[in-house]
């Protein structure tokens, strides 16, 4: 696990200055506090920060082949490196370390650009082929590891985090206003875009080839959902169970202590149950909970039940709403704002886990693979909904639901929130229907917000998501939703915040559910085994039924977020008022003041749940202060503490 960075010349030029290269590495110290290294070539420099996981003493990077013509830096883990190494040694390659990263240079020698297809793991790679003057930048298939780049006329800069690219004073710090509507729509900026002008994300499953002054993007992997295999339910249970166990076992390889996040939901419980089979000692598990009015989000009782069932070494943290001083630090680590409160809980539980382990396994991705989100119930619900009279569907029911209170912190109000979203979108096209469940701001509210920014708001859907729907148009409706989630919200929201928040605590996080072989296997499984009637994750429940407590199988879906909506009404009301003050909105010049006022008032009155929307606006303002205005996040955190104490 590392942070990687570098610069390659697109035209003949001198080597980058040592001071700049050192700053690029130093700003990512949290990603690799154990070691650092750099390689200076004729037209390239590669750098890394290392968190030692495999081959603690001999895994220094950059690492080269036998004659020093191929060099590599890698952020992540290659889980099948031992099998690859054995095959490469049989072909005559000589290894000098036990590091998984050394496999990359020899595999590239053997297979050329196709070497990426042989890798099973999570990774962001920068490989320099000196003989060809070729730089290869690559990102793993699902996007567990981030990689950003900036292409200029004479050079290309890249890094695991945007802040490393910004260490170059010649790189402007300007907002990519063209990405602002997508950010407001989704609560994150989808790849390949970022909120920084001129800086892009490398897409998952893609590599960037820089050779003789030319830059080309190449997709080396994608998942298909139009090749379904008709096996019996029993056969699918056996195949999924076998592959899942094998995947978890492969990701437990480590030379340092490891543990697991445990929420008490299906996915994390499945991970812990599998780990317990392969561990010779109690698995270390880590959970987060809330007190007081936030009991709806508190999952500690379920996590304790699982911990007891498997005899884990269990650790808990109770989170209280005094988190405003944390936000500037976390926004700095994120590089881009995000409207998902899970980044707060992920950081806090990662920080706790880092006190006793260096590697953690997470259940992220299980919902996408096995059909765990409520939005996947759309087809089943529409069959019943269409039995209602047309006038009831089109007018009366949506109007009634719009008048009822909505709040994700109350079971019945949260159900009303989902019912209202469903009733409003039941007759829409697939893209619009999907966005009605996913958007932080509806198209109408978004465009009203952006009235103060001419040209920023246009259209009713995300252009990025429309492209993904078109790409999987031959799949059935459920698999279309799953494909879009895998390519967008999983990669650019959940995996992005998981990587950034765990690395902020210098903790490596692994996600067995999105091992690409398991993803490809589930993509061939018929939809009826993922969602059956109104039962989500039908087959996954069958797979783990012999392992986990019955009450865990039966409990309803709960997100891994903080009760931010309730906090914004009470404990964090001061933060809301300060960051979204009328004077501040006018000064920033991005949004219509009255539109922001109405959103706040509606949320505070429980008329609509605008938790994600308000968090997106707050985090955007904090991001502007840090990355555009040049404020130091440390002083901003100190000011937050002082303000809270005065209140």
N, C-alpha and C positions, 0 to 999 in steps of 0.2 A: 504494500500500500504506500503510495507516494503522491507527491505533487510533481508534475512534469511541466517543463516550459522550454522555450527556445526561439530562435530566430533563424530564418534562411533567406539568403539573398536571391532575388529574382533577376537581378542584373549585377554585373561585376561591381564589387564594392569592398570596402575594408571590413574586417571583423568587428562585430559589435563590441562596444566598450565593456571592460570588466565590471565597472561600477554598475551599469544598467543590469547586466546579467546577474550580478550578486543581489541586487534589489529584487529582481523577479523571484529569486528563490527565497529570500528572507521573508517576504510578505506572506509566503505560504508555509512558514515554519510549523504551524499547527498540523499540516498534512504529513509532515515527516520530521519529527524532532530527533530521530536517532542518527541520521547520516545525511550527507549531501555530496553531490558530485557534478562535474561539468566536463563536457567534451567540446573542444574548439577545432573545427575543421576549416577547410579553405573558404567555404561560403556558408557555413552553418555553425550554430552552437546549440548543444543539447544540455539541459540541466534537470536536476531532480532533487527532491527532498524525500527522505525515506523513513517510513515507519516499519521497523523490522518485524516480519512475520515468519518468513521461510528463510533458512540458512542465515541465522542471525549474524554470524561473524564473516561470512564469505559472499554475501549477496549485494555487494557494493555496485552501484550504477553511476554513470553509464557503463555498459558492458559490451564487449566486442567479440567477433569471431576470432579464429586463430591468427589471421594475418592483419587484423586491425582495419579491414576494409568495410566492415558493416558494424555499426554502433546502434544501440537501442537504449531508450529509457521507457519504463512501463509503470503505470499506475494501476494497481489491481492485483488479481491473482489468476494464474492459469491452473485450473484444477486438474487437468489431465497431463501436466508437464512430465510426470514420471513415466507414463507410457510413451509420450513423444520422445523423451530423452533416450529411452531404451532403443527405440527404433532408429533414432539418429546416430547413436553410438554404433549400432550394427552397420550403418552406412558409412562409417569411418570418421564421423565428427568427434572432435576432442573437446571435452568439457573441463573447465578450470574451477568450477564452483558447484554447489548443489542448489543454486537459485533457479526458480521457475523462469525468471526473465532471460537467462542465458539460452533457454530453448528457442527463443524467438529469433536470434541471429542465425542459428544453424538451420532452423526450419525455413527461414527466408532464403538461405543459400540453396536449400533443397527444392523448394516449391515456388520461389518467386512471389509474386503478388497474391497467389492463391494460398499462401501460408495462413491467412486469416481464417479460412474455412476449416482448418484443422484444430483451431483453438476452442477449448471449452472453458469459459471463465468470464470474469468481469475485468474489463481493461480499457485503458486509453494508452495508446502506443505512439511513440515517435521513433522511427527507424531511419537511419542515414546510410545510404549505399554510396560510398565515396567513389567507386569505380564508375558509376552511372550519374553521379551528381544528382541523386534522387532522394527526396525526403518522402516518407510514407507516414501519414498521420491516420490512425484508425481508432474506432470506438466500438465497444462490444455490441452484440446484436440487439439487446433490449435497452441499452443506455444506462447501465448502472453507474458507469464512470463518466464524468463530464469531460469535454474538451472544447475549448474556444479558440477562435483564430481571427486575425485581422489581416486582410490582404491589401497591400499598398502597391504602388507602381514599381517599387524597387526591392521590396522585401515582404516577408510574411512572418507575423508573430503568432505564437500559439502558447497555450497554458491550460492547466487544469482549472484555474480560476481566473475570472476576468480581471481581478485586481492586480494580478501579475503583469498583464498586458498594459494596464494603466500606469505601471511604474515607469514607462517610457514617457517622458514629458512631452514628446512630440505627438502622442496620441490624444486627440481632443476628447473632452468629457462632455458629450452632448447627448441628449435624449433622442432616441429613435422614435419620433412622434408617429411614424407610420405604424409602429407596433402597439401604440397606446390603445386603439380600439380592441385589438385582440386581447391585450392584458385585461381590459375592463370586462370583456366578454367571458373570458375563461378563468381569470384570477391568476394567470401566469402567462408568460410569453412562449408560444410554441416554437420549437426548432423549425428551421435553422436560424430564426431571428433571435435577437436579444433586445433589451430596452436601451442598449448603447448603440449610438450611431457608428456604423462601420465595423462592429464586432459581431461575429456569428457563432452559432453552435454547430459543431459537426453532428450530423444526424446519426442516430443509432444504426448499426449495421452498415455503415458507410466508411470509406477511407478516402483521404485526400492525397493525391499524388502530385508532388511538386518536382518537376523535372525540366531542366534546361530553360528555366524562366516561365514555364507554363504550369497552370494549376488546374487540375481536373478532379471532379468528384465521381466516385464509383461506388455503387451499391453492391455489397458482396453477400447480403442475406436479407430475406424477407420471409414472413410466415404466410402460408396459404390456408384458407378455410373452405376451399371448394373440392377437397379430396377426402370426403368423409368415408370412414370404414365402418361397415355394418357388422359389428360383433355383438355378442350377447352382453347383457349387463354384467354377468359374472366374469366374462373375459375382460371387459373393460376395467372392472374393479381390480382384477389380478395384475393387469398390465400397468395401471396407474400406481398401484401400491408398490410394485417392484421398482419402477422407475423413481418414484418419490423417495423411497428408502435409500436407493443407490445414490441419488442426488445429494441428500442430506449427509450421507456418509462421506462423500467426496469433498464436501465443503467443510468438514470438520478437521481436515488436515491443517495443522498449525504447529509451530514450534513455540508458541506462547499461549497463555490461558485464554479460553473462549467460553462464551455463555450464550444466552438467548433472551430476546425481548419476549415478555409474556403478558398479553392483555387479557387472557381468558376467553378470547374468541376462537373460532374454528382454526384459523390459519396458524396462529402462534402456538396453540395447543397441539396441533399436528406436528409442528417443528420440534417442540419439546419432547413429545412422545417418541418421535423417531430418534432424536439425539440420545434419549435415555437408553435405547437399545444398544448403542454403540459406545457409550461412555463407561469407563471403568470406575467412575466416581460420580457423585451427584452432580447433575447439570446445574450450573449457576444461572438463575433466572432473575429478571429485573422487570418490575411493574411500576406503574404510576397511577395515582388516584387523587381524588378531590374530596373536599369536605363541605359541610353546610348545605346551602341551596343547590350545590352542584352535584348532588348525589346521582342525578340521571346519567352523568358522564362517568361516575365512579365505577370502575370495573374490578377493583381490588378483590371483592369477595369471590368472583369467578376465577381470577388469577390464583388466589390462594387455594381454591379447590383443585385446580390442575397441579399446582406445586405439591400439594399433599398427595395427590394420586401417583405422582412420579418421584416423590421423595427428593425434590430439587433443593439446592442451596438458594433459598429465595430471599430477594431484597426488594424493598418498597420505598417509594418516595411520595410524600403528600405535597401537592402543588397548591399554593394559595395565589390569589390574584395580584400579589405584589410583583408583577413581571414587567412593568413598564420600563424599569431600568435595564432589563435584558434586551429589549427590542432593538436598540441601536447596534449592540454587539452582533445580534443574530442577523440583522439586515446586512451588515458588513460582511459576514460570513456567507450569506446567500448570494451576494453579488447582484441579484435582481430581486425586486419585491415579489411577494407571493401572497395570495389571499386565502391561505389554508392554515388554520391554527395548529395543525399537526407539527409545524416546524418548532413550535415552543416545547411541546411535550417530548418530541424526539430529541431535542437538545438536552433537556433536563434528565431524561432517563439515560441518555448516552453518557452524560457527565457522571452520573452515579455509577454506571457500569464500568467506566474507565478506571475507577478506584481499585478494581480487582481483576479485570480482564482487558485484553487488547483486541480481541475479535468477538463479534456478536453476530448471531443469526437472527434474521427477521422474517416475519410471515408476509411481507409486502409482496403483492402480485397474485395471491391466492384468489382474490375476488375476480380479477380479470381472467384467469385461466378457467375457473370452474363456475362462473356465473353467480357472483355474490352480491351485486348491487341491485337496489330496488328498481332502478331504471330498466333492468333486464326483464321485469315482469310485464312490460308494456303490452306485448302480444296477448298474453293470457288475460290481462285485465280488459283489453279492448273487446275480447269476445263476449264478456259479460256486459260491458258498458254499452255496446251496440244494441243490446236488447231493450234499452230504455227508449222512450219516445224521443224523436228528434228535437223537439222544442225544449225538452228537459235537458238534453245533452248540450245543445248549442247556446241556451240563454239562461235558464233558471238555475241549474246546478253551478255553473261557473260564477254567476252573480252571487249566489248564496255563499259559496266557499270564500269568495273574495271579502265578504263582510265578517267572516269568523276570524278570531285571533290565531296567529301563527307564531310558533316559537320552538326551536329545535331542542330546548332544554326541558320540555314537557312531553311525555309520550303521546298524549292525545292531540296536543297542538302541533307536534311534529308530524303526526299522521295527516292532520288537516293541511299542513304545508305540502306534503307529497300529493294529497288528493287534489289540491288546487292546481298544482303544476300539471298533473295528469289530465284533469278536466279541460284545462285551457289548451292543451297541445294534442289531444287525442286524434283530431282530424288533420293535423299538420303533416307535412312531408317529413321523412326520416331525419334529415339534418336539423330542421327547426325543432322537431320533437326532442331530439337528443339534447340540443342546446338549452331547451326549456328546463331540463333537469340539471345541466352542468354550469349554466352561466352565473357569474357573480351579479351581473346587471342584465336585465332584459334589453333587447334592442331599443325599445322606446326610451327607457331610462338612460341607457348609455348615450344615445344620440342627444338626449336633452342635456345631459352632463357636458357633452362636448360642444355645445352651442357656442361656448366661449372660445373654442379652438376651430376656426373654419377649416373645413377640408379633412378633419380627423375622423369624423363619424360618418360612415356610409355603409349601407347594406344591412341585412338582418341576420347574417350568419358569419361564422368564421371561415375565411377563405382556406385556411390550412385544413380544417376539419372537412370541409366540402371535398377537398382533394383526396383525403383518406377514404371517405365514403365512396367516391368514384372508383378508387383503386380496388376496393373489395366488393364491387357491385354484383359479382356473381355468387357471393355467399348468401346464406339465409339471413334473416333480419337480426337474430340474436348474434350470430357470428360477425355481422357488420359492426354491431355495437362493440363487441369485444375487440375486434381489430382496431377500431378507432381509439379505444381506450389504451390498448397496448402501445400505439404509435404516438399518442398525445399525452393524456393526463398521467399515465403511468410513468413515462419517461421524463416529462418536463415539469411535473408537479411532485408526485410521490417519491420517485427515485432521486430526483434532484434535491429535494429537501432532506431525504434520508442520507444521501452522501454528504451534503454540506454540513448538516447538523452533527452527524457522527464524527466527521473529520474535524469539526470545530473542537471536539473533545479528544482528538487524536485516537479515535476508535475506528477500527475497520468493521464495516457492516456488510454481511453477505445475505443474499436473498435466494434460497434454494428453489422457491416456486418458479422463478423466472430463468432457471437453467434452460438453455435453448432446446435441449433434447426433450425435456418435459413439456415445453411450450409447443413444440412440433407434434408431440404425441397427442396432447389435448386438442390441438387444432383439427385432428382427424376424428375426434369423438363427436357423435351426433349431438345436436343441441338438446334433445330431450333428456339426455343424461346430465346436463348442466342445470337447466331449469325445467322442472316438471310441475305443471299446473302453477300453483303459487308457492312452490318449494324451491328456494334458491340453493345452489351447491348440492344438488341432489346426490350426485355420485361421490363427491368428496366426503360427504357424510357417511356414505356406505363404506368408503375406503377406510376411514378412521374409526368407524363404529366400534370395533373390538378393542380399541386402545383408550379412548377418552371417556370421561364421565358423561352419563346420559344428559345431565342438565346443560352441559356445554353444547351438545349436539342440538338441543332444542331452543337455545336462547336466540333472541333476535339480533340482527345486524346492528352494530354500534361502531361509529367511526373513532379513529384514534386521535381525536382533537381535544382541545381545551374548551371549557365552557365560556368561550370568549364573548358570545352574545350577551350572556348575563353579566359578565364583568364590565362590558362597555356601558351597560345601563346603570351600574353602581360603582364598583371599585375603580374601574378604569375610565370613568366618565370624564375626569380631569384630563386624561391623555387625549380622549376623543375631542374635547372642546378646544384644547390647545393646538393640536395638529390640524384640525379642520375648522379653525376659527375663520370667520368671514374675511378678516383682514388678510389672513394667510392664503386663503383661496384666491382672493383678488390679486395678491402679490405674485402668486405662482402663475396665474393666467391660463390655467388649463381647463378649468371647469366652471360651469354656471353656478353661481353662489346659491340661488334659490333651489336648484335641483339638489344640491348637497344638503341644504336645510331640510327639505322634504324627506329625504332618505333617513336622516337622523331622527326626525320627529316620528316617522312611521315606525321605525325600529323601537324607539323608546316607548311608544304607545302599544307595542305588541300587535300592531296591525299587520305588519309584514316582518319576516325574519331577514334582516339585512346584515347578518353577521359577516359573511364572506365579503360583501360589498364594502362595508365600513373598514374591515381589516385591510382590504386591498387599497383603499384610499389612504388609510393611516400609514401603511407600509410604503406606499409610493411617496408620500411626503417625507418620511424619514430617509428613504433612499435618495431623494433629491437633495436633502440637506447634506448627506454624507458624500455622495459621489459627484454631484453637480456643483453644490455650493462649497464643497471642500471642508465641511465641519468634521472634527475628529469625533469618532463614535464614543471614545472614552469620556470626553467632556460632556457629550450629550447624555450618556448614562448617568454621570454624576449629577447633572442638572435635573434629571428625572427623579433621582433619589431625593434631592433637596426639595423639589416641588412637592413630592409625596409627603415628606416629613412636615412641611408647612401646613398641608391640608389636615 
